């Protein structure tokens, strides 16, 4: 909470989609836990389905999809040093720490063998790309972490959930989004995809189209984009395996976690498909 407040107390100056945090209170005696007071934004957060007013408008689906990339482009252009966030993360060695750290997290979380995960950890470890430039990274930038205006035109009004934000490789954000993005006609058994609410009625942009939009806007080299997609899926598999392990141990009775018995291997398999298509 303290980290998120620190980010949001200054980021609004350079990135208007970040709601401003006004006050941090670390005294748990006030309301029973530490808290911060944040500016309120009004709009729509899309999770499982589109609002009824948008559901039959096929153009809205493309607008929402492209807006996610445009938000990402704007975030990665923030001059984070000028607003006092230069020490939010350590860019040097960022990608190597991502790979090593998440592989170690897998070893701590797992209580079964998932051969595909071991293969992915090895694949990632052999292909860590150099960091070309460091930017502010959200680390969980996806459809349901962006709030949109509930009037036309459909435009973003806020980006939420900043607790994982850091300074590092901007392509981590792009790979996270695209790894779980379903192309039209594509299906998966894992979590419905990052854009599940947009599917089913007409076309949405493909991963290639969204990557091209980002590349055109930023000029960044996306040669190793598959690496970042694989990394995002690998990270999610590690998180989900921890939830499944708690379910197996009886410390969580959430029936949803039972589906992770097959869900985690399916995530790993999807990641292997990205890895197989990499150059």
C-alpha positions in Angstrom: 0.0 0.0 0.0 2.8 2.4 0.9 4.4 1.7 -2.5 1.2 2.2 -4.4 0.6 5.5 -2.6 4.1 6.7 -3.4 3.5 6.0 -7.1 0.1 7.5 -7.3 1.0 10.6 -5.3 3.2 11.8 -8.1 2.4 9.8 -11.3 -0.8 11.9 -12.1 1.5 14.8 -13.0 2.9 13.0 -16.0 0.3 10.3 -16.6 -3.2 11.7 -16.2 -4.8 8.3 -16.2 -3.3 7.5 -12.8 -5.7 8.5 -10.1 -4.0 10.8 -7.5 -3.4 9.5 -4.0 -3.7 12.3 -1.5 -2.9 10.8 1.8 -1.3 7.6 3.3 -2.3 6.6 6.8 -0.1 3.8 8.3 -1.8 3.9 11.7 -3.9 0.7 11.8 -5.8 2.1 14.8 -7.8 4.5 12.6 -9.9 2.0 10.6 -8.2 -1.3 11.5 -5.6 -1.3 8.8 -3.3 1.1 6.9 -5.0 2.9 4.1 -4.7 5.7 1.6 -7.2 8.2 0.2 -7.3 8.3 -3.6 -9.1 10.5 -6.1 -12.3 8.9 -7.3 -12.7 8.2 -11.0 -16.1 7.3 -12.6 -16.5 4.9 -15.4 -16.8 1.2 -16.5 -14.5 -1.6 -15.7 -14.9 -4.6 -18.1 -14.4 -8.1 -16.8 -16.7 -10.9 -18.1 -18.9 -9.0 -20.5 -19.4 -5.6 -22.1 -22.1 -3.2 -20.8 -25.4 -3.8 -22.7 -25.1 -0.4 -24.4 -21.9 -1.5 -26.0 -22.5 -5.2 -26.6 -23.9 -4.8 -30.1 -21.5 -2.2 -31.3 -18.7 -4.1 -33.0 -16.6 -1.0 -33.4 -16.3 -0.6 -29.7 -14.5 -3.9 -29.4 -11.7 -2.7 -31.6 -11.6 0.7 -29.9 -11.2 -0.8 -26.5 -8.5 -3.2 -27.7 -6.5 -0.5 -29.3 -6.9 1.8 -26.3 -5.1 -0.7 -24.2 -2.1 -0.5 -26.4 -2.3 3.3 -26.5 -2.4 3.5 -22.7 0.6 1.3 -22.6 2.5 3.5 -25.1 1.7 6.6 -23.0 2.8 5.0 -19.8 6.1 3.8 -21.3 6.8 7.4 -22.4 6.5 8.9 -18.9 9.7 10.7 -17.8 9.7 8.9 -14.5 12.9 10.5 -13.3 11.5 14.0 -13.4 8.6 13.0 -11.0 10.8 11.4 -8.4 10.4 7.7 -9.3 14.0 7.0 -10.5 14.6 4.7 -7.5 11.3 2.7 -7.8 13.2 -0.2 -9.5 16.6 -1.3 -10.5 16.8 -1.6 -14.3 20.2 -3.2 -14.4 19.7 -7.0 -14.4 15.9 -6.6 -14.4 15.2 -9.3 -16.9 17.6 -11.8 -15.4 16.0 -11.3 -12.0 12.5 -11.8 -13.5 13.5 -15.2 -15.0 15.5 -16.4 -12.0 13.1 -15.1 -9.4 10.0 -16.6 -11.0 11.8 -19.9 -11.5 12.6 -20.0 -7.8 9.0 -19.0 -6.9 7.8 -22.0 -8.9 10.1 -24.3 -6.9 8.7 -23.0 -3.7 5.0 -23.2 -4.8 4.8 -26.5 -6.6 3.9 -29.8 -5.0 3.8 -31.9 -8.2 5.7 -32.3 -11.4 4.7 -30.2 -14.5 7.4 -31.0 -17.0 6.4 -28.1 -19.3 7.3 -25.6 -16.6 10.8 -26.9 -16.2 11.2 -26.7 -20.0 10.0 -23.1 -20.0 12.3 -22.1 -17.2 15.2 -23.5 -19.2 14.0 -21.9 -22.4 13.7 -18.5 -20.7 17.1 -18.8 -19.0 18.8 -19.3 -22.3 17.2 -16.3 -24.0 17.2 -13.4 -21.6 17.3 -10.3 -23.9 19.4 -7.2 -23.1 17.6 -4.2 -21.6 17.5 -1.6 -24.4 15.7 1.1 -22.4 14.1 1.4 -19.0 10.6 2.7 -18.5 7.9 2.7 -15.9 6.3 -0.7 -16.0 2.8 -1.4 -14.7 3.2 -5.2 -14.6 -0.5 -6.1 -14.8 -1.8 -3.9 -17.6 -4.9 -5.6 -19.0 -8.5 -4.9 -19.8 -10.0 -5.1 -16.3 -7.3 -2.8 -14.9 -8.4 0.1 -17.2 -11.5 2.1 -16.5 -13.4 3.5 -19.5 -15.8 6.4 -19.8 -19.4 5.2 -19.8 -20.4 7.7 -22.4 -19.4 8.0 -26.1 -16.7 8.2 -27.3 -15.3 5.2 -25.4 -12.1 6.5 -23.9 -10.0 5.4 -20.9 -10.4 7.5 -17.8 -8.1 5.6 -15.3 -5.5 2.9 -14.9 -5.8 0.9 -11.7 -3.8 -1.5 -9.5 -0.3 -0.1 -9.3 1.2 -2.1 -6.5 3.4 -4.1 -8.9 4.7 -1.1 -10.8 8.4 -0.8 -11.2 11.2 0.5 -13.5 12.3 -2.1 -16.0 11.8 -3.4 -19.5 8.6 -2.0 -21.1 8.1 -5.2 -23.2 7.2 -7.0 -20.0 3.8 -5.2 -20.1 3.3 -5.9 -23.8 4.2 -9.6 -23.4 1.8 -9.9 -20.4 -1.1 -8.6 -22.4 -0.4 -10.5 -25.7 0.4 -13.8 -24.0 -3.2 -14.1 -22.8 -4.8 -12.3 -25.8 -7.0 -14.5 -27.9 -7.1 -14.0 -31.6 -10.5 -14.2 -33.4 -11.5 -17.9 -33.6 -8.9 -19.0 -31.0 -10.0 -20.8 -27.9 -8.3 -21.8 -24.7 -9.2 -23.6 -21.5 -7.3 -21.2 -19.4 -9.1 -18.3 -17.8 -11.0 -17.3 -21.0 -8.2 -15.1 -22.3 -7.3 -11.4 -21.6 -9.9 -10.2 -24.0 -12.7 -12.7 -23.3 -15.3 -10.0 -22.8 -14.6 -8.7 -26.4 -15.0 -12.0 -28.2 -18.0 -13.6 -29.7 -19.5 -10.8 -31.9 -17.3 -9.7 -34.8 -13.6 -9.2 -35.0 -11.1 -7.9 -32.4 -7.5 -7.0 -33.3 -5.1 -9.9 -33.4 -1.9 -10.1 -31.4 0.1 -9.1 -34.5 -2.0 -6.0 -35.1 -1.7 -4.9 -31.5 2.1 -5.5 -31.5 2.4 -3.5 -34.7 0.4 -0.7 -33.2 2.8 -0.6 -30.2 5.9 -0.9 -32.5 4.7 1.9 -34.7 4.0 4.2 -31.8 7.2 3.5 -29.9 9.8 2.5 -32.5 10.9 -0.3 -30.1 12.4 -3.5 -31.6 10.0 -6.4 -31.0 12.3 -9.1 -32.4 12.2 -11.0 -29.0 8.5 -10.4 -28.3 7.8 -14.1 -27.9 10.2 -14.2 -25.0 8.1 -11.6 -23.1 4.8 -13.5 -23.9 6.3 -16.7 -22.6 7.6 -15.0 -19.5 4.1 -13.5 -18.8 2.5 -16.9 -19.1 5.2 -18.5 -17.0 4.7 -16.0 -14.2 0.9 -16.6 -14.2 1.4 -20.3 -14.1 3.7 -19.9 -11.0 1.1 -17.7 -9.2 -1.7 -20.2 -10.1 0.3 -23.2 -8.9 0.6 -21.5 -5.5 -3.1 -21.2 -5.3 -3.6 -24.8 -6.4 -1.1 -26.0 -3.8 -3.1 -24.2 -1.1 -6.2 -25.9 -2.3 -4.6 -29.3 -2.3 -3.3 -28.6 1.2 -6.8 -27.7 2.4 -5.9 -24.2 3.4 -8.3 -22.8 0.7 -11.7 -24.1 -0.1 -12.3 -22.0 -3.2 -13.7 -24.5 -5.7 -12.2 -22.4 -8.6 -8.7 -23.5 -7.5 -9.6 -27.1 -8.3 -9.7 -26.3 -12.0 -6.0 -25.3 -11.7 -5.1 -29.0 -11.7 -5.4 -28.8 -15.5 -5.3 -25.0 -15.8 -1.7 -24.6 -14.8 -0.4 -27.3 -17.3 -2.6 -25.7 -20.0 -1.0 -22.3 -19.3 2.4 -23.9 -19.6 1.4 -25.5 -22.9 0.2 -22.2 -24.3 3.6 -20.7 -23.3 5.4 -23.6 -25.1 3.4 -22.7 -28.2 4.8 -19.2 -28.1 8.2 -20.5 -27.5 8.0 -22.9 -30.4 7.2 -19.9 -32.7 10.1 -17.8 -31.6 13.1 -17.2 -33.7 
